[in-house]
Each structure stands twice: as C-alpha cells, then as structure tokens.
C-alpha cells in the first residue's frame, strides 16, 4: 500500500514581523498578542501600534536590527521609520509575496 501526501492543503505557518531579516519587506495582516511575554503590556499594544501607522495591508520593511540578538528593530511603514522592541514585533502578523513590491 502506497501513501500519498495530500498536496491540496498546504501547511500555513503564521509569520511575524520579528521573523524578517534586515532589508526584507512584507505586508501586514493583523495582530496576535498571545505570544507577548508581558500580557498586561499587550492589552493595549494593538491600539498603540495602530496609532503609529500599523494597519492591515500596509507594506512594512525591516530597516535595521540591533547588534545584540537583533533587538531593537527599526521598521519602515510608508515614509515613517519606527523603532520597536523585538517582543512587540512578535505581535504583528505578516505575509510575504509579490504583493510586497507596492505600497498599498
């Protein structure tokens, strides 16, 4: 008996802004604060990030990473550059692909 792997249902892994390397771009898809180490701090993290311009379908580029463990990181959203902790970047979900070439 031969087993054939079902190729119709690819495994989708959630990607986070903290996963990107310097110079990589992605499209923001939302927020997931469940991985934040400080859940009290994470309660209003989504609102704070949205006030700084983090919106779904926006192009995000990792502009710079810190020398020690890549923390903090500097990201570019539109014409703004924002420095943030890597732990906070773990709350931003992203997708990669050809759509990352254009600002939405």
Backbone torsions as a table, in degrees:
resi	resn	phi	psi	omega
1	UNK	NA	130.6	180.0
2	UNK	-106.7	130.3	176.8
3	UNK	-97.3	132.9	178.8
4	UNK	-112.8	128.4	179.4
5	UNK	-72.1	135.8	179.4
6	UNK	-74.6	112.0	-179.0
7	UNK	-90.2	-5.1	-178.4
8	UNK	-76.7	-18.5	-178.3
9	UNK	-120.5	87.0	-179.4
10	UNK	-68.7	150.2	176.5
11	UNK	-79.3	123.6	179.7
12	UNK	-101.9	123.3	178.1
13	UNK	-102.8	131.7	176.7
14	UNK	-70.3	130.0	177.1
15	UNK	-105.5	146.7	-178.7
16	UNK	-121.5	155.7	179.0
17	UNK	-55.6	-33.3	179.8
18	UNK	-67.5	-15.4	179.6
19	UNK	-79.1	-18.7	-176.2
20	UNK	-74.7	150.7	174.7
21	UNK	-95.7	165.7	178.5
22	UNK	-55.9	129.8	178.5
23	UNK	92.3	-13.5	179.8
24	UNK	-80.7	149.6	177.6
25	UNK	-121.9	159.0	179.9
26	UNK	-156.7	172.5	174.7
27	UNK	-108.7	130.3	179.2
28	UNK	-73.3	134.5	-179.6
29	UNK	-112.8	-14.7	179.5
30	UNK	158.3	-157.5	-177.0
31	UNK	-129.9	147.6	174.0
32	UNK	-146.3	94.3	-175.6
33	UNK	-86.0	3.8	-177.8
34	UNK	-65.7	-21.7	-179.1
35	UNK	-93.4	-0.2	179.2
36	UNK	-70.2	133.3	-177.3
37	UNK	-66.6	-30.7	-179.3
38	UNK	-110.3	95.8	-176.0
39	UNK	-67.6	-26.9	175.2
40	UNK	-65.1	-41.4	177.7
41	UNK	-68.4	-33.6	-175.2
42	UNK	-73.6	-14.3	-175.6
43	UNK	-54.9	-43.0	-179.4
44	UNK	-114.1	18.3	-179.4
45	UNK	-61.5	-43.0	-179.9
46	UNK	-57.1	-46.3	-179.5
47	UNK	-64.6	-40.7	178.9
48	UNK	-63.9	-42.9	179.7
49	UNK	-67.1	-38.1	178.4
50	UNK	-64.3	-35.9	177.0
51	UNK	-64.0	-27.4	179.2
52	UNK	-88.1	-1.1	176.5
53	UNK	110.6	2.8	177.7
54	UNK	-77.3	106.7	-179.6
55	UNK	-131.4	151.1	177.7
56	UNK	-59.0	145.5	179.1
57	UNK	68.9	14.6	173.8
58	UNK	-91.0	144.8	177.3
59	UNK	-79.0	132.9	179.5
60	UNK	-126.7	134.7	176.2
61	UNK	-122.1	135.5	172.4
62	UNK	-81.5	111.2	-173.9
63	UNK	-85.7	-37.5	-177.4
64	UNK	-156.7	152.4	174.7
65	UNK	-128.0	144.0	179.4
66	UNK	-63.2	159.4	-177.8
67	UNK	-69.7	-32.8	-174.7
68	UNK	-102.5	105.5	178.6
69	UNK	61.3	21.5	177.7
70	UNK	69.1	27.0	-176.5
71	UNK	-128.9	130.6	-1.0
72	UNK	-79.9	178.3	175.8
73	UNK	-119.9	152.4	174.6
74	UNK	-112.4	126.9	-179.5
75	UNK	-119.7	149.1	177.7
76	UNK	-108.7	124.8	175.2
77	UNK	-124.5	112.6	-174.9
78	UNK	63.2	-121.8	-179.7
79	UNK	-102.8	6.8	-178.9
80	UNK	-101.2	146.0	170.6
81	UNK	-116.1	126.1	-175.5
82	UNK	-124.3	130.0	174.8
83	UNK	-91.2	136.6	179.9
84	UNK	-148.4	157.0	176.9
85	UNK	-70.5	147.9	178.2
86	UNK	-61.4	-34.4	178.1
87	UNK	-62.0	-37.3	177.5
88	UNK	-72.1	-34.3	178.8
89	UNK	-66.5	-22.8	176.3
90	UNK	-69.2	-12.6	179.7
91	UNK	-90.5	-7.4	-177.6
92	UNK	-100.9	116.6	179.0
93	UNK	-88.9	145.8	-174.7
94	UNK	-137.6	168.9	169.1
95	UNK	-135.4	148.7	177.7
96	UNK	-103.9	162.0	175.0
97	UNK	147.3	-177.6	-177.8
98	UNK	-61.9	-26.7	-178.5
99	UNK	-67.3	-8.9	-179.6
100	UNK	-77.5	-5.3	-176.5
101	UNK	-77.9	-19.7	-175.5
102	UNK	-124.2	142.5	175.1
103	UNK	-73.7	133.4	178.5
104	UNK	-94.5	NA	NA
